[in-house]
Amino acid sequence: MKIIKNVQQEYFEAITDGRKRFEVRLADFKCKPGDTLILKEQKQGSKELTGREKEFEVIFNLNTKIAEKFYSKEDINKYGLMILSVRRKYNHKD
């Protein structure tokens, strides 16, 4: 399935150059690993599109509703949720 979403310019740049390897979205659509996410760049602070777009493969998705299994709603409301992008850190002993 193809999913088309708009993204602000600063985040579009970070995603396309590889610094940002996650996307946080309102879960008002269906998606699964293997789907294609098409991101269309918006001008900064605007809804106007620049014309640039890139395709990405969805490799993992997680609905944050699952957080309520681990944390109270009060703590979620107080602190929010943090989405982390991680990669394995290799050292010479591994």
PDB file as gemmi writes it, atoms N, CA and C in Angstrom:
CRYST1    1.000    1.000    1.000  90.00  90.00  90.00 P 1                      
ATOM      1  N   MET A   1       0.843  -1.169   0.000  1.00  0.00           N  
ATOM      2  CA  MET A   1       0.000   0.000   0.000  1.00  0.00           C  
ATOM      3  C   MET A   1       0.895   1.242   0.000  1.00  0.00           C  
ATOM      4  N   LYS A   2       0.444   2.283  -0.662  1.00  0.00           N  
ATOM      5  CA  LYS A   2       1.164   3.560  -0.666  1.00  0.00           C  
ATOM      6  C   LYS A   2       0.445   4.536   0.257  1.00  0.00           C  
ATOM      7  N   ILE A   3       1.225   5.206   1.082  1.00  0.00           N  
ATOM      8  CA  ILE A   3       0.712   6.194   2.023  1.00  0.00           C  
ATOM      9  C   ILE A   3       1.400   7.506   1.694  1.00  0.00           C  
ATOM     10  N   ILE A   4       0.636   8.557   1.495  1.00  0.00           N  
ATOM     11  CA  ILE A   4       1.198   9.859   1.138  1.00  0.00           C  
ATOM     12  C   ILE A   4       0.977  10.823   2.292  1.00  0.00           C  
ATOM     13  N   LYS A   5       2.059  11.441   2.755  1.00  0.00           N  
ATOM     14  CA  LYS A   5       1.999  12.406   3.854  1.00  0.00           C  
ATOM     15  C   LYS A   5       2.891  13.597   3.524  1.00  0.00           C  
ATOM     16  N   ASN A   6       2.503  14.752   4.020  1.00  0.00           N  
ATOM     17  CA  ASN A   6       3.319  15.962   3.890  1.00  0.00           C  
ATOM     18  C   ASN A   6       4.202  16.096   5.122  1.00  0.00           C  
ATOM     19  N   VAL A   7       5.364  16.711   4.940  1.00  0.00           N  
ATOM     20  CA  VAL A   7       6.291  16.887   6.057  1.00  0.00           C  
ATOM     21  C   VAL A   7       7.003  18.232   5.896  1.00  0.00           C  
ATOM     22  N   GLN A   8       7.205  18.924   7.006  1.00  0.00           N  
ATOM     23  CA  GLN A   8       7.887  20.214   6.991  1.00  0.00           C  
ATOM     24  C   GLN A   8       9.324  20.055   6.486  1.00  0.00           C  
ATOM     25  N   GLN A   9       9.816  21.103   5.845  1.00  0.00           N  
ATOM     26  CA  GLN A   9      11.107  21.103   5.159  1.00  0.00           C  
ATOM     27  C   GLN A   9      12.263  20.620   6.037  1.00  0.00           C  
ATOM     28  N   GLU A  10      12.357  21.107   7.278  1.00  0.00           N  
ATOM     29  CA  GLU A  10      13.493  20.726   8.125  1.00  0.00           C  
ATOM     30  C   GLU A  10      13.495  19.225   8.419  1.00  0.00           C  
ATOM     31  N   TYR A  11      12.320  18.633   8.575  1.00  0.00           N  
ATOM     32  CA  TYR A  11      12.234  17.202   8.840  1.00  0.00           C  
ATOM     33  C   TYR A  11      12.438  16.396   7.560  1.00  0.00           C  
ATOM     34  N   PHE A  12      11.957  16.914   6.441  1.00  0.00           N  
ATOM     35  CA  PHE A  12      12.177  16.268   5.143  1.00  0.00           C  
ATOM     36  C   PHE A  12      13.675  16.132   4.894  1.00  0.00           C  
ATOM     37  N   GLU A  13      14.414  17.208   5.139  1.00  0.00           N  
ATOM     38  CA  GLU A  13      15.873  17.185   4.953  1.00  0.00           C  
ATOM     39  C   GLU A  13      16.522  16.150   5.865  1.00  0.00           C  
ATOM     40  N   ALA A  14      16.120  16.135   7.137  1.00  0.00           N  
ATOM     41  CA  ALA A  14      16.719  15.207   8.101  1.00  0.00           C  
ATOM     42  C   ALA A  14      16.411  13.753   7.755  1.00  0.00           C  
ATOM     43  N   ILE A  15      15.226  13.509   7.224  1.00  0.00           N  
ATOM     44  CA  ILE A  15      14.862  12.149   6.829  1.00  0.00           C  
ATOM     45  C   ILE A  15      15.633  11.736   5.579  1.00  0.00           C  
ATOM     46  N   THR A  16      15.676  12.605   4.581  1.00  0.00           N  
ATOM     47  CA  THR A  16      16.316  12.229   3.316  1.00  0.00           C  
ATOM     48  C   THR A  16      17.830  12.094   3.444  1.00  0.00           C  
ATOM     49  N   ASP A  17      18.455  12.838   4.367  1.00  0.00           N  
ATOM     50  CA  ASP A  17      19.908  12.677   4.515  1.00  0.00           C  
ATOM     51  C   ASP A  17      20.276  11.604   5.545  1.00  0.00           C  
ATOM     52  N   GLY A  18      19.261  10.957   6.149  1.00  0.00           N  
ATOM     53  CA  GLY A  18      19.512   9.816   7.025  1.00  0.00           C  
ATOM     54  C   GLY A  18      19.671  10.120   8.495  1.00  0.00           C  
ATOM     55  N   ARG A  19      19.639  11.399   8.902  1.00  0.00           N  
ATOM     56  CA  ARG A  19      19.769  11.721  10.325  1.00  0.00           C  
ATOM     57  C   ARG A  19      18.532  11.320  11.114  1.00  0.00           C  
ATOM     58  N   LYS A  20      17.379  11.391  10.495  1.00  0.00           N  
ATOM     59  CA  LYS A  20      16.104  11.072  11.159  1.00  0.00           C  
ATOM     60  C   LYS A  20      15.558   9.804  10.509  1.00  0.00           C  
ATOM     61  N   ARG A  21      15.489   8.736  11.285  1.00  0.00           N  
ATOM     62  CA  ARG A  21      15.047   7.450  10.743  1.00  0.00           C  
ATOM     63  C   ARG A  21      13.737   6.992  11.374  1.00  0.00           C  
ATOM     64  N   PHE A  22      12.905   7.944  11.709  1.00  0.00           N  
ATOM     65  CA  PHE A  22      11.598   7.645  12.271  1.00  0.00           C  
ATOM     66  C   PHE A  22      10.641   8.740  11.842  1.00  0.00           C  
ATOM     67  N   GLU A  23       9.375   8.477  11.951  1.00  0.00           N  
ATOM     68  CA  GLU A  23       8.358   9.478  11.629  1.00  0.00           C  
ATOM     69  C   GLU A  23       7.241   9.323  12.653  1.00  0.00           C  
ATOM     70  N   VAL A  24       6.850  10.415  13.285  1.00  0.00           N  
ATOM     71  CA  VAL A  24       5.779  10.405  14.279  1.00  0.00           C  
ATOM     72  C   VAL A  24       4.539  10.996  13.627  1.00  0.00           C  
ATOM     73  N   ARG A  25       3.463  10.236  13.644  1.00  0.00           N  
ATOM     74  CA  ARG A  25       2.225  10.647  12.982  1.00  0.00           C  
ATOM     75  C   ARG A  25       1.027  10.315  13.849  1.00  0.00           C  
ATOM     76  N   LEU A  26      -0.042  11.065  13.674  1.00  0.00           N  
ATOM     77  CA  LEU A  26      -1.322  10.701  14.251  1.00  0.00           C  
ATOM     78  C   LEU A  26      -1.727   9.373  13.617  1.00  0.00           C  
ATOM     79  N   ALA A  27      -2.138   8.421  14.428  1.00  0.00           N  
ATOM     80  CA  ALA A  27      -2.441   7.075  13.922  1.00  0.00           C  
ATOM     81  C   ALA A  27      -3.851   7.007  13.345  1.00  0.00           C  
ATOM     82  N   ASP A  28      -4.138   7.888  12.397  1.00  0.00           N  
ATOM     83  CA  ASP A  28      -5.468   7.936  11.782  1.00  0.00           C  
ATOM     84  C   ASP A  28      -5.483   7.244  10.418  1.00  0.00           C  
ATOM     85  N   PHE A  29      -4.512   6.371  10.184  1.00  0.00           N  
ATOM     86  CA  PHE A  29      -4.435   5.616   8.932  1.00  0.00           C  
ATOM     87  C   PHE A  29      -3.805   4.263   9.234  1.00  0.00           C  
ATOM     88  N   LYS A  30      -3.991   3.328   8.339  1.00  0.00           N  
ATOM     89  CA  LYS A  30      -3.419   1.985   8.489  1.00  0.00           C  
ATOM     90  C   LYS A  30      -2.078   1.925   7.766  1.00  0.00           C  
ATOM     91  N   CYS A  31      -1.142   1.195   8.357  1.00  0.00           N  
ATOM     92  CA  CYS A  31       0.116   0.933   7.671  1.00  0.00           C  
ATOM     93  C   CYS A  31       0.753  -0.293   8.282  1.00  0.00           C  
ATOM     94  N   LYS A  32       1.581  -0.951   7.489  1.00  0.00           N  
ATOM     95  CA  LYS A  32       2.256  -2.155   7.954  1.00  0.00           C  
ATOM     96  C   LYS A  32       3.639  -2.223   7.297  1.00  0.00           C  
ATOM     97  N   PRO A  33       4.547  -3.017   7.878  1.00  0.00           N  
ATOM     98  CA  PRO A  33       5.853  -3.181   7.250  1.00  0.00           C  
ATOM     99  C   PRO A  33       5.705  -3.626   5.799  1.00  0.00           C  
ATOM    100  N   GLY A  34       6.514  -3.019   4.943  1.00  0.00           N  
ATOM    101  CA  GLY A  34       6.462  -3.294   3.514  1.00  0.00           C  
ATOM    102  C   GLY A  34       5.709  -2.233   2.732  1.00  0.00           C  
ATOM    103  N   ASP A  35       4.864  -1.449   3.423  1.00  0.00           N  
ATOM    104  CA  ASP A  35       4.151  -0.364   2.755  1.00  0.00           C  
ATOM    105  C   ASP A  35       5.139   0.715   2.324  1.00  0.00           C  
ATOM    106  N   THR A  36       4.734   1.514   1.353  1.00  0.00           N  
ATOM    107  CA  THR A  36       5.546   2.627   0.868  1.00  0.00           C  
ATOM    108  C   THR A  36       5.005   3.927   1.443  1.00  0.00           C  
ATOM    109  N   LEU A  37       5.875   4.671   2.109  1.00  0.00           N  
ATOM    110  CA  LEU A  37       5.533   5.989   2.641  1.00  0.00           C  
ATOM    111  C   LEU A  37       6.116   7.029   1.698  1.00  0.00           C  
ATOM    112  N   ILE A  38       5.253   7.822   1.096  1.00  0.00           N  
ATOM    113  CA  ILE A  38       5.688   8.899   0.209  1.00  0.00           C  
ATOM    114  C   ILE A  38       5.584  10.198   0.991  1.00  0.00           C  
ATOM    115  N   LEU A  39       6.728  10.834   1.210  1.00  0.00           N  
ATOM    116  CA  LEU A  39       6.753  12.103   1.934  1.00  0.00           C  
ATOM    117  C   LEU A  39       6.913  13.243   0.945  1.00  0.00           C  
ATOM    118  N   LYS A  40       6.011  14.207   1.057  1.00  0.00           N  
ATOM    119  CA  LYS A  40       6.053  15.404   0.213  1.00  0.00           C  
ATOM    120  C   LYS A  40       6.505  16.572   1.083  1.00  0.00           C  
ATOM    121  N   GLU A  41       7.504  17.287   0.604  1.00  0.00           N  
ATOM    122  CA  GLU A  41       8.090  18.389   1.364  1.00  0.00           C  
ATOM    123  C   GLU A  41       7.200  19.629   1.323  1.00  0.00           C  
ATOM    124  N   GLN A  42       7.001  20.218   2.514  1.00  0.00           N  
ATOM    125  CA  GLN A  42       6.279  21.486   2.629  1.00  0.00           C  
ATOM    126  C   GLN A  42       7.271  22.599   2.908  1.00  0.00           C  
ATOM    127  N   LYS A  43       6.955  23.786   2.407  1.00  0.00           N  
ATOM    128  CA  LYS A  43       7.774  24.948   2.746  1.00  0.00           C  
ATOM    129  C   LYS A  43       7.687  25.168   4.248  1.00  0.00           C  
ATOM    130  N   GLN A  44       8.798  25.602   4.830  1.00  0.00           N  
ATOM    131  CA  GLN A  44       8.881  25.772   6.274  1.00  0.00           C  
ATOM    132  C   GLN A  44       7.790  26.706   6.780  1.00  0.00           C  
ATOM    133  N   GLY A  45       7.038  26.254   7.783  1.00  0.00           N  
ATOM    134  CA  GLY A  45       5.994  27.070   8.389  1.00  0.00           C  
ATOM    135  C   GLY A  45       4.772  27.259   7.515  1.00  0.00           C  
ATOM    136  N   SER A  46       4.642  26.448   6.476  1.00  0.00           N  
ATOM    137  CA  SER A  46       3.558  26.605   5.507  1.00  0.00           C  
ATOM    138  C   SER A  46       3.003  25.232   5.146  1.00  0.00           C  
ATOM    139  N   LYS A  47       1.829  25.221   4.549  1.00  0.00           N  
ATOM    140  CA  LYS A  47       1.275  23.972   4.025  1.00  0.00           C  
ATOM    141  C   LYS A  47       1.560  23.840   2.531  1.00  0.00           C  
ATOM    142  N   GLU A  48       2.197  24.864   1.954  1.00  0.00           N  
ATOM    143  CA  GLU A  48       2.517  24.856   0.526  1.00  0.00           C  
ATOM    144  C   GLU A  48       3.625  23.841   0.250  1.00  0.00           C  
ATOM    145  N   LEU A  49       3.434  23.041  -0.786  1.00  0.00           N  
ATOM    146  CA  LEU A  49       4.411  22.015  -1.142  1.00  0.00           C  
ATOM    147  C   LEU A  49       5.515  22.592  -2.019  1.00  0.00           C  
ATOM    148  N   THR A  50       6.738  22.050  -1.847  1.00  0.00           N  
ATOM    149  CA  THR A  50       7.880  22.508  -2.646  1.00  0.00           C  
ATOM    150  C   THR A  50       7.972  21.773  -3.977  1.00  0.00           C  
ATOM    151  N   GLY A  51       7.324  20.625  -4.082  1.00  0.00           N  
ATOM    152  CA  GLY A  51       7.433  19.799  -5.285  1.00  0.00           C  
ATOM    153  C   GLY A  51       8.371  18.619  -5.102  1.00  0.00           C  
ATOM    154  N   ARG A  52       9.161  18.643  -4.027  1.00  0.00           N  
ATOM    155  CA  ARG A  52      10.057  17.510  -3.774  1.00  0.00           C  
ATOM    156  C   ARG A  52       9.311  16.431  -2.996  1.00  0.00           C  
ATOM    157  N   GLU A  53       9.585  15.198  -3.342  1.00  0.00           N  
ATOM    158  CA  GLU A  53       9.020  14.075  -2.598  1.00  0.00           C  
ATOM    159  C   GLU A  53       9.979  12.897  -2.675  1.00  0.00           C  
ATOM    160  N   LYS A  54       9.907  12.035  -1.679  1.00  0.00           N  
ATOM    161  CA  LYS A  54      10.758  10.839  -1.611  1.00  0.00           C  
ATOM    162  C   LYS A  54       9.909   9.671  -1.130  1.00  0.00           C  
ATOM    163  N   GLU A  55      10.285   8.477  -1.574  1.00  0.00           N  
ATOM    164  CA  GLU A  55       9.609   7.257  -1.149  1.00  0.00           C  
ATOM    165  C   GLU A  55      10.476   6.508  -0.151  1.00  0.00           C  
ATOM    166  N   PHE A  56       9.821   5.951   0.867  1.00  0.00           N  
ATOM    167  CA  PHE A  56      10.491   5.180   1.904  1.00  0.00           C  
ATOM    168  C   PHE A  56       9.707   3.902   2.151  1.00  0.00           C  
ATOM    169  N   GLU A  57      10.400   2.853   2.554  1.00  0.00           N  
ATOM    170  CA  GLU A  57       9.730   1.608   2.921  1.00  0.00           C  
ATOM    171  C   GLU A  57       9.476   1.613   4.422  1.00  0.00           C  
ATOM    172  N   VAL A  58       8.261   1.290   4.815  1.00  0.00           N  
ATOM    173  CA  VAL A  58       7.936   1.134   6.235  1.00  0.00           C  
ATOM    174  C   VAL A  58       8.532  -0.199   6.682  1.00  0.00           C  
ATOM    175  N   ILE A  59       9.413  -0.154   7.692  1.00  0.00           N  
ATOM    176  CA  ILE A  59      10.016  -1.393   8.178  1.00  0.00           C  
ATOM    177  C   ILE A  59       9.512  -1.774   9.570  1.00  0.00           C  
ATOM    178  N   PHE A  60       8.907  -0.826  10.282  1.00  0.00           N  
ATOM    179  CA  PHE A  60       8.380  -1.099  11.623  1.00  0.00           C  
ATOM    180  C   PHE A  60       7.380  -0.011  11.943  1.00  0.00           C  
ATOM    181  N   ASN A  61       6.300  -0.385  12.603  1.00  0.00           N  
ATOM    182  CA  ASN A  61       5.383   0.637  13.090  1.00  0.00           C  
ATOM    183  C   ASN A  61       4.908   0.254  14.482  1.00  0.00           C  
ATOM    184  N   LEU A  62       4.649   1.246  15.286  1.00  0.00           N  
ATOM    185  CA  LEU A  62       4.234   1.049  16.670  1.00  0.00           C  
ATOM    186  C   LEU A  62       3.204   2.109  17.006  1.00  0.00           C  
ATOM    187  N   ASN A  63       2.021   1.682  17.367  1.00  0.00           N  
ATOM    188  CA  ASN A  63       0.999   2.627  17.798  1.00  0.00           C  
ATOM    189  C   ASN A  63       1.261   2.946  19.265  1.00  0.00           C  
ATOM    190  N   THR A  64       1.343   4.217  19.605  1.00  0.00           N  
ATOM    191  CA  THR A  64       1.690   4.616  20.971  1.00  0.00           C  
ATOM    192  C   THR A  64       0.614   4.280  21.995  1.00  0.00           C  
ATOM    193  N   LYS A  65      -0.563   3.846  21.553  1.00  0.00           N  
ATOM    194  CA  LYS A  65      -1.590   3.396  22.502  1.00  0.00           C  
ATOM    195  C   LYS A  65      -1.053   2.259  23.365  1.00  0.00           C  
ATOM    196  N   ILE A  66      -0.093   1.516  22.839  1.00  0.00           N  
ATOM    197  CA  ILE A  66       0.493   0.412  23.593  1.00  0.00           C  
ATOM    198  C   ILE A  66       1.184   0.913  24.867  1.00  0.00           C  
ATOM    199  N   ALA A  67       1.584   2.176  24.890  1.00  0.00           N  
ATOM    200  CA  ALA A  67       2.265   2.746  26.057  1.00  0.00           C  
ATOM    201  C   ALA A  67       1.401   2.670  27.306  1.00  0.00           C  
ATOM    202  N   GLU A  68       0.078   2.690  27.127  1.00  0.00           N  
ATOM    203  CA  GLU A  68      -0.827   2.622  28.276  1.00  0.00           C  
ATOM    204  C   GLU A  68      -0.734   1.277  28.990  1.00  0.00           C  
ATOM    205  N   LYS A  69      -0.120   0.279  28.365  1.00  0.00           N  
ATOM    206  CA  LYS A  69       0.125  -1.003  29.032  1.00  0.00           C  
ATOM    207  C   LYS A  69       1.277  -0.891  30.026  1.00  0.00           C  
ATOM    208  N   PHE A  70       2.151   0.070  29.801  1.00  0.00           N  
ATOM    209  CA  PHE A  70       3.368   0.185  30.597  1.00  0.00           C  
ATOM    210  C   PHE A  70       3.391   1.392  31.524  1.00  0.00           C  
ATOM    211  N   TYR A  71       2.642   2.449  31.174  1.00  0.00           N  
ATOM    212  CA  TYR A  71       2.668   3.694  31.936  1.00  0.00           C  
ATOM    213  C   TYR A  71       1.244   4.155  32.197  1.00  0.00           C  
ATOM    214  N   SER A  72       1.063   4.872  33.293  1.00  0.00           N  
ATOM    215  CA  SER A  72      -0.268   5.406  33.589  1.00  0.00           C  
ATOM    216  C   SER A  72      -0.574   6.570  32.645  1.00  0.00           C  
ATOM    217  N   LYS A  73      -1.860   6.794  32.410  1.00  0.00           N  
ATOM    218  CA  LYS A  73      -2.261   7.930  31.575  1.00  0.00           C  
ATOM    219  C   LYS A  73      -1.782   9.238  32.193  1.00  0.00           C  
ATOM    220  N   GLU A  74      -1.771   9.294  33.518  1.00  0.00           N  
ATOM    221  CA  GLU A  74      -1.312  10.508  34.206  1.00  0.00           C  
ATOM    222  C   GLU A  74       0.155  10.792  33.884  1.00  0.00           C  
ATOM    223  N   ASP A  75       0.994   9.754  33.947  1.00  0.00           N  
ATOM    224  CA  ASP A  75       2.415   9.953  33.628  1.00  0.00           C  
ATOM    225  C   ASP A  75       2.610  10.299  32.154  1.00  0.00           C  
ATOM    226  N   ILE A  76       1.839   9.666  31.283  1.00  0.00           N  
ATOM    227  CA  ILE A  76       1.938   9.991  29.856  1.00  0.00           C  
ATOM    228  C   ILE A  76       1.559  11.447  29.632  1.00  0.00           C  
ATOM    229  N   ASN A  77       0.479  11.904  30.269  1.00  0.00           N  
ATOM    230  CA  ASN A  77       0.061  13.305  30.123  1.00  0.00           C  
ATOM    231  C   ASN A  77       1.075  14.257  30.734  1.00  0.00           C  
ATOM    232  N   LYS A  78       1.686  13.858  31.838  1.00  0.00           N  
ATOM    233  CA  LYS A  78       2.657  14.727  32.521  1.00  0.00           C  
ATOM    234  C   LYS A  78       3.970  14.837  31.742  1.00  0.00           C  
ATOM    235  N   TYR A  79       4.492  13.705  31.287  1.00  0.00           N  
ATOM    236  CA  TYR A  79       5.824  13.683  30.673  1.00  0.00           C  
ATOM    237  C   TYR A  79       5.811  13.571  29.146  1.00  0.00           C  
ATOM    238  N   GLY A  80       4.719  13.057  28.587  1.00  0.00           N  
ATOM    239  CA  GLY A  80       4.692  12.778  27.156  1.00  0.00           C  
ATOM    240  C   GLY A  80       5.439  11.492  26.858  1.00  0.00           C  
ATOM    241  N   LEU A  81       5.486  11.142  25.608  1.00  0.00           N  
ATOM    242  CA  LEU A  81       6.231   9.969  25.167  1.00  0.00           C  
ATOM    243  C   LEU A  81       7.443  10.436  24.373  1.00  0.00           C  
ATOM    244  N   MET A  82       8.536   9.726  24.508  1.00  0.00           N  
ATOM    245  CA  MET A  82       9.742  10.049  23.757  1.00  0.00           C  
ATOM    246  C   MET A  82       9.943   8.962  22.709  1.00  0.00           C  
ATOM    247  N   ILE A  83      10.079   9.364  21.473  1.00  0.00           N  
ATOM    248  CA  ILE A  83      10.348   8.429  20.387  1.00  0.00           C  
ATOM    249  C   ILE A  83      11.849   8.486  20.120  1.00  0.00           C  
ATOM    250  N   LEU A  84      12.504   7.353  20.184  1.00  0.00           N  
ATOM    251  CA  LEU A  84      13.953   7.307  19.999  1.00  0.00           C  
ATOM    252  C   LEU A  84      14.293   6.601  18.694  1.00  0.00           C  
ATOM    253  N   SER A  85      15.243   7.125  18.009  1.00  0.00           N  
ATOM    254  CA  SER A  85      15.822   6.442  16.858  1.00  0.00           C  
ATOM    255  C   SER A  85      17.183   5.941  17.321  1.00  0.00           C  
ATOM    256  N   VAL A  86      17.412   4.651  17.212  1.00  0.00           N  
ATOM    257  CA  VAL A  86      18.652   4.086  17.745  1.00  0.00           C  
ATOM    258  C   VAL A  86      19.353   3.243  16.687  1.00  0.00           C  
ATOM    259  N   ARG A  87      20.616   3.055  16.896  1.00  0.00           N  
ATOM    260  CA  ARG A  87      21.366   2.086  16.103  1.00  0.00           C  
ATOM    261  C   ARG A  87      22.354   1.431  17.054  1.00  0.00           C  
ATOM    262  N   ARG A  88      22.743   0.239  16.736  1.00  0.00           N  
ATOM    263  CA  ARG A  88      23.657  -0.481  17.606  1.00  0.00           C  
ATOM    264  C   ARG A  88      25.009   0.206  17.614  1.00  0.00           C  
ATOM    265  N   LYS A  89      25.545   0.356  18.800  1.00  0.00           N  
ATOM    266  CA  LYS A  89      26.871   0.952  18.951  1.00  0.00           C  
ATOM    267  C   LYS A  89      27.879  -0.192  19.028  1.00  0.00           C  
ATOM    268  N   TYR A  90      28.748  -0.218  18.074  1.00  0.00           N  
ATOM    269  CA  TYR A  90      29.752  -1.280  18.027  1.00  0.00           C  
ATOM    270  C   TYR A  90      31.039  -0.785  18.662  1.00  0.00           C  
ATOM    271  N   ASN A  91      31.651  -1.665  19.422  1.00  0.00           N  
ATOM    272  CA  ASN A  91      33.001  -1.378  19.883  1.00  0.00           C  
ATOM    273  C   ASN A  91      33.854  -2.586  19.535  1.00  0.00           C  
ATOM    274  N   HIS A  92      35.100  -2.479  19.741  1.00  0.00           N  
ATOM    275  CA  HIS A  92      36.028  -3.510  19.274  1.00  0.00           C  
ATOM    276  C   HIS A  92      35.858  -4.848  19.981  1.00  0.00           C  
ATOM    277  N   LYS A  93      35.154  -4.883  21.108  1.00  0.00           N  
ATOM    278  CA  LYS A  93      34.957  -6.128  21.848  1.00  0.00           C  
ATOM    279  C   LYS A  93      33.800  -6.948  21.295  1.00  0.00           C  
ATOM    280  N   ASP A  94      32.911  -6.333  20.499  1.00  0.00           N  
ATOM    281  CA  ASP A  94      31.729  -7.051  19.970  1.00  0.00           C  
ATOM    282  C   ASP A  94      32.091  -7.985  18.845  1.00  0.00           C  
TER     283      ASP A  94                                                      
END                                                                             
